[in-house]
Structures are given as structure tokens and as C-alpha cells.
Amino acid sequence: FCVSIKMIFQIFVLVGVFQAATSCSNIIVSPEASADSSSMVAYNADSATLFGSLYHYDAAKHPEGSMRDVYNWDTGVFLGKIKEASETYNVVGNMNEFGVVIGETTYGGVAELQEQSKAIIDYGSLIWITLQRSKNAREAINTIGSLLAEYGYASEGESFSIADPNEAWVMEIIGKGEYELGAVWVAKKIPAGYVTAHANQARITTFPLDDPENCIYAPDTISFAQKNGFYSGPDAEFSFSDTYNPLSFSGARFCEARVWSFFGNIMGEEWADQYLDYAMGYNLTNRMPLWVQPAAKLSLGQVFEHMRNHYEETELDMTGKQFPDVGASFGAMAQRSHPLTWTATSESDPAVSADYLHE
């Protein structure tokens, strides 16, 4: 395996979960932003019901005409058969023998685009099939695009972290629902010296339409939205996130806040204060940039620490030590049980209740 890219796979509770699909966090570090010049992808799935597993696919050559069975990664349901590649590569976990890594967080997106009955490939299968067929990040993006166009997309909207020893990308995908087979997507290359993160909320807004070196997208990403009434403006102003995963209070407070906490830790208090109202869900127009450039390069150990972040010593601190917080209980716990929201009813008047954020 290539040693110039690191894959950090953790399963632990970061901020609690309101459902298993919306409880992942990814950090992506470009080679020029890391202390040892390696690409880094940190990926966790914070589901209280998900146990870690390490998948292995041997490298192999396949006879012409071979077919591959595809099963839904989450449910195990058989989805169908696809054409097998003539050669597939060795894959362990979320990395292949060429140092290509893919991680993900689920954002859901527009409800009517989340199901596609004739699709054969779900997001989990898409990751491992792509890793078996790609020698670099750019090839992985194009492989994903080709697979989605031919076999459809049997999952909700996803953000993918895709990296190789030389480049790091963030890619966002959503299916076309029952309108037609396939998916729309956009991928942006993280600039040299920058880092990014995503956590169950689509983050790519506008993107360059003629810069294939740094941005790749499905040809009908914009026209599909225009044709089906999801967007009516000019192409140059099209925002993937605003169209396919419109930001809400929960998207900011429960999801983007995790990105804010990471960015704030590496950019400083002044930067964090600038976007605090956004992270708290109070000002959804004050969106954070897609990526930031840290003043100092990040080490592997520092990325581990950032993945263990619980909003300590910020306005969203969950331990109860800095601010009174009934959710922290007597043990000053930073972790939270299901769900993220809960309702308290008055003992004296059951008709009186209030909703709380179980952060």
C-alpha cells in the first residue's frame, strides 16, 4: 500500500445521533496542508448501532462477460447485477493498493430524489466497487459518474471524501429519484494547503463551469434541476447545496456545527466567532467557506484530536461545565443519547410542553 496517504477510520460518539444515516463526520487534508505531505482522510460513523468492520477484496482478473452481484451495503438486500471490470484492485477497508481513499457522510437531500426503484448500486457498494477500479482520485470520480449513469443510484444524497497521495477532493451526489435512472453530482478539488470537512449536510454551493482541472460535474447537474422545477436561475448562479439539500436549522446546528468546530479550532477564535450564528442555526445566510487554509500544517495526531472534538470551551460545549446543560447529566457527559431533540411536558399541566435540543 502507498504510505503517502493516511486513512483514519474511527467509530465513537462525537455529538450524538438523531439517526444512523446522519451521524458521520469527515475531515480531508490536502498533501500541502499536512505535516508529512500526505493526504489525510478522517472518517467516522458515530452510530450507536453500528459496529466497525474491515472489508477486504483481493486483486483479481475476471473473464470477459463476468457479472457482479450487488447487495445494499446497509440492508443486505440484493439489488441486481452489473458488468464486472476485467481487472479489480486490492482493497482493505476504505483504501486500495494505489492509496485511493473514499469516505462519506449522508445528507439525504430533497425527499423525492432519495429513492430510485430501478437503481442497482447504493452508496456503500459504490465506494468499494470504485476502489476496486481506480488508480487515483480523479479516476475514482469518473468511475463513480459512469457507474451512476449506467446503473442508477439506490441511496440518499451523499458527500464523498476522495483522495490519493497527490490530490484530495470532495464530491456530492444525489439520485434523480423516479424521474430517470442516474444521479447528479459535482466534485471539487481541495486547493493545495487547504483542508475541508463535511458532516451530513451538502456543502458545495456554486462551482466553476469550465475548470475541469479543479471541478468535475455530471453534464446534467444543472439542467436536471431546471427541467424538473428545482432551480430556475442562470447556470452561473446554480448552487448544488441550496438546490438539492436546502439548508435548515438542523442542517446547521447538528451538522455544519461539527465543521465549524473543526475549522474554528485551526483558524482561531476570531474566525469561529464570525460564523457562530451560522453554526447555531440562527443565520443560515452566513455560510462558511467550503475549505480553509490553516496557519500551521496538521499532523496525524492533530487530526485524531480534531475528530475527538466535542465543542469543548465553545458556545456549544456539551459537558455542562461551561454552561448549565441538563443533557450532560451529573457526569458532565459530552456524549448524548438518542435522539438529538426531546420534549419536556409540565407536570402540573400536561398541555404545556417545550422542545429542547439534546446536544
Beta strands, then each sheet from edge to edge (+ up, - down):
strand 1: 5-10
strand 2: 24-29
strand 3: 39-45
strand 4: 56-57
strand 5: 60-61
strand 6: 67-71
strand 7: 78-83
strand 8: 87-88
strand 9: 91-92
strand 10: 95-96
strand 11: 101-108
strand 12: 157-163
strand 13: 168-175
strand 14: 183-189
strand 15: 195-198
strand 16: 215-217
strand 17: 291-292
strand 18: 341-345
strand 19: 353-357
sheet 1: 1+ 3+ 2- 15+ 17-
sheet 2: 4+ 9- 10+
sheet 3: 5+ 8-
sheet 4: 6+ 7-
sheet 5: 11+ 12- 13+ 14- 16+
sheet 6: 18+ 19-
end
